[in-house]
Amino acid sequence: MKEASMRRLLLSLCLILILATSAISVGCGGEEGLSLVTASVGGDVYLAGVSLGEVLNRYGPVTVTPEASTGSARNVELLEGGYAEMALLSALDTYEATHGVAPRFEKNHAYSVVMPGHMAAFYRIVREDSDITTMADIKGSGARIWPYEMTRKYGGVWLADLNALQKYYDFTDDDLTAISYYTLPDMIDALKEGRHDLLSYTLGVPNATITELVNDVDCRFISIEPDILEQICEDNPYFFPYTMEAGTYEGQDQDVHMVAYVYFLIVKNEVDEDLVYDLAKALYEHYDELTAIHPLMKDYSLDHIDRNTVAPWHPGVVKYFKEKGVWTSELETLQNKLLAEVQ
């Protein structure tokens, strides 16, 4: 088992190195290039971003540079600061930014959707020797879980999740011990070494990093009770309930109930219509190459365009959809509704 685990680890590291090298090497496109902000290195959002970048740099009209960031909420700031033209944003951030939802946003941000992407679910993982068996055990525990100061600063899905758990499990920030690290590799290392009490992080299912973690250390997945999960998703319509079936990971002998949501590839409205048309065409017409780079890219498909109910499509994407014959009257109606909402 250890040899197999080591082989999987080496393969995962090689993939991250290859993709990271691609992300660095494509940054030489000059003023005509575009920046695509993602999330922390090693996570699914980062891997999705560099996968998109690899295909766009093979078939697209300009150089696209994927960049690591601290995540979706931070990406909105990077877009507004002029550091990027494209981003991977959670459904919540996509909706709230484009609709100017207070108190986070004082205005409607001019972004449009290029494509809906992969699903992410909130993992809750403890070491097998942990005293935490349910989320109710957090109250009064002083557990090292969230970088909650950063979470409250940037908001987004992590804050929505934290607020929901505090509401239904009756704990506050005072029940937690603040941590200063927030990247997935740092959290994984800390959990392995006993410096972190519960890993709470959003990733796809399954995920190679989690596979390696549970192979290296005896772990336990913490489930959200179905009735509480239903309430959380009713309160936060950008979330939906997801059940990770037993056996997804080694030692996981029960279903795990999780909070989940979808990511979107978005672009600033100011990016030229013909350019975005070419970007959309490059991505949608090279689906097989996307999925060959990483399996989570299976969701980046024409088959899933109906998942976008949160923000308008960019005119360049609409042009491509009409050319492909997939633009329906239902999509037109929704597009007009969303355009009216974000004016």
N, C-alpha and C positions, 0 to 999 in steps of 0.2 A: 504494500500500500504506500509506503514511504517513497519507493522508487517511482511509482505512478504519480504520486503527488508532486514529486520534484520535476518530473517531465512536464506535467501540466503547468507548474509554476514557470518553468523556463519558456514554455510556449507562450504563456500569457505575457511574460516580460519581453519576449522577442516582438510580439505584436505591438505592445505599447511603445517599444523603442522604435520600431519601423514607422508607426503612425506619428510618433513625436518628431522623428527625423523629417517626415514629410511636412509636418506642420511648420517646422523651422525653415526648411529648404524652399518652401513656396513663397517666402516673404520677399521676393526680389522683383515683384511685378511693377514697381514704380507707382506713380500717381494713379494709374488706371486700375490698380488692384483693389480688392475689397478685403476687409477684415471680418472674420466670423468668430464671435466670442462664444465660449462653450461653458466649461466648468472645470473643476480640479482634475489634475492628471490622474488617470487610472480609473475614473468613474465612467459610467455609461454615456453621459452627456458629452464628455470630452472625446471618447472613442467615436461617438456618432458624428461629432463635428469634424474630426480629422478624416473620417470615412467619407463624409460629404465633400470635404475639401479635396480629397484624392481624386474623386470622380470629376468634380468641377474643373480641376486643373488638367485633367486629360481631355475633356470634351467641351468645357465652357469657353467663353470668349475672353475672359480676363483671369488673372491670377487671383486666387482666393486663399487667404492666409488664416487658418484656424488658430485661435489663441486661447490659452487656458485662462480661467477666471475663478472667482469664488462661487459662481453659480448664477442662476436665473435672475434673481433680484439685483445682483451687482451688474449683470449684463445691461439692464435698463439704464443704469447710470453711465455705463461705457458708451452706449448708443447716444445718449443725450449729450455726453461730453465730446462727441466727435471722434472717439477712438475706434469706432467700428460702424459698419453699414449693415451687417447681418448678425443674427444671434439665434441661439436656441433658448427659447423661453418656455416656462411651464404654462399650462392652460390658464392658471390664475393670473400670472404676470402678464400674459398676452391680453387677456380681457381687461384687467384693471388699468394697464398702461394705455391701451387704445381708447378706453372709455373714460379715462380721467377720474377713476374712482378715488374719492377722498377717504381717509386723510393722506394716503400714500402719494397720490398724484394730484397736482393742482391744475393740470390741463390734460387734454387728450393728446397722446403722443402719436405721431404720424407714422405708424408701422402697418404693414400688410403681411398676410400669410403667403408663404411660398408652398409649404407642404406640412401636413400633420406628420408627427413622427412616432417615436417609440413610447411605450408605456413605462412608467417608473412606479415602483411600490416602496413604501416605507418598511424597511427591515428593522426589526428590534431583536438584537442578539446579545445574549450574555454567555459568560463562561458557565460550564456545567456546574462548577462549585459555587456559583453566585446564589445569594439569598433571595434575589429577585426572581419570582416565578410568574407574576402577573404585573401589569402596569400599576395596579393598586398598591404594590409594595414600594413604590417610589416615595409616597408620602412619608415624611419624617426620616428618610434614609440618608440624605446628604449625598445622593448618588452623583457620580461624574458621568454625565450623559451628553448634554447639549453645550455648545458654545453660545449660550442663550443671550449674552450681551450682543454678539454679532447678529444673532437671529433677530433680535428686537430692533437692531439698527436698520437692517436691510429688508425685513419683512418677507413676503412671498410665501411659498408653500410650507417652508419650515416653520415660520411663525404661525400660519394657520393651523398646522398640525400640532404645534406645541400648545397653542391656546385651547384647541379642542380637547387635547388630552388632560390639560389642567382643569378644564371645565368638568369633564366626566369622571376623572379619577381624583378630583379634589386635592390637588397639590399646587404649590406655587414655586416661584424661583427660589424662595427661601429653603425649600426642601432639596435643592440641588447644590452641588459644588461646582463653581464655574471652572471651565476648561479654556485654555488659550489656543488649542489646536483645532483645526476644522477640516483639513483635507482627509480624504479617505485613507491613504496610506498611514498617516499619523494616527488616526483612530484605530485602525487595524492593529498597528504595532502596540499601541497603548493597551488595547483589549488583551492581546496575547501576553503582555508583560504584567497584567494585573493593575495597570494604572488607569484603566477606563472600566466603568461598571456596566454600561449598556450601550451597544452600538446602535444608533438610530440614524439611518442613512437611506436615501432613495436610489434604487438601482433597478435594472431590469431583472426578469425572472426567466431562466436561471442566470447567474452571473459568475464568471470565472474567479473573480476575487473572493467571493463568498465560498465558492467550492474549495479554494485553497485554504481559507480560514478554518472551515469545519474539518478539513483533513488534517490540519496541523494542530488544532486545539479542540478539545471536547467542548461543544457549544450547545446552547438551547435557544430555540426561536420562541419569542414571546408573541402571542396572538392577541388581537383585540376582540373582545367578546362581540358576537354578531349583533346584539341589540344596540350596543354602544357604537359599533361601526356604522350601523344604519343611521343613527342619529348624527354622527359626525358628517356623513355624506349628505344628509338632508340640510345641515347647517352650512355646508361648503359645497355648492353644486359643481365645483371644478374637480372634486374628488369622486371616486366611485369605489365600491367594495370589490376586493379581489381575494380569491382563495388560492393560496399556493398549496398544491396537492401534496399529500404525504409522499415521501420518497424523492422529492425534487433534489434534496441534498442528503448526503450520507448521514445517518443517525436521526433524520427527521421522520419520525414514524407517525406523525399526526398532521392533518391539514392545519395551515396557518392562515388566519384571517388578517388582511392587511388593507391599509389605505393606499389608493393608487390614483394616478392621473396621467395625462398625455403631454408630451412636449411638442412644440411647433418650431419650424424653421421660419423666421420672419426676416423682413427686409424693410429698410426705411422707404417711405413713399417716394422720396426724392430720387431714388435710383431709377434710371431710365427704363421705360417700358420695354423697349426692344432688348435691352440687356437682361432684364429679369425674365423675359420670354426665353432667351437663350439659356439662362441658368436653369429654368424649370425644365426645358426640353432636355438638357444634358442629364439632369437627375432622373426624371421620370422615364426616360428612354434607355437608361443603363441600370435598371433595377437589378439585373442579375449580377452585375459587377459590384454594386453596393452590398448585396447580401453575401457575396463571396469574401468581401473584406471583413465583415463582422455580422453574425446572425441577428443581432438586434435591429439591423437595418431592414428586416423583412416588413416592418410597419411603414416604411417610407415608400408608399405605393399609390398608384392611381385608384386602387381598390378601396383606399381608406380616406378619400377626400371628403366623404360625408362626416368625418369626425370633427371637421372644423365648423363649430357653431359659435365661436367666440369673437372673431375679428374678420374684417373684409379681406378678400383675396386681392393681391396686387393685380393691376390691369394687365401686366405682362403675363401673369399666370392665367387669367381669364382668357386672354387671347389664345394661349396654348391649349387650354381645355376645349375651347370652341373648335379649334382646328382638329383636335382629336375626337370630337363628337361626344364628349363626356359632360358638357355643360348642359344641365337640365333646367327646366322651368322652376323646379324646387330650389336649385342652387341660385338661380337668378333672383327669386323672391327673397331668399335669405340674404344674399349679397346686398340687395337694396335696403333691407331692414337694418343690416349692420352698418352700412354706409350712412344711413340716416342717424343712427345712434352715436356715431363717432364724429359727426360734424361739429 
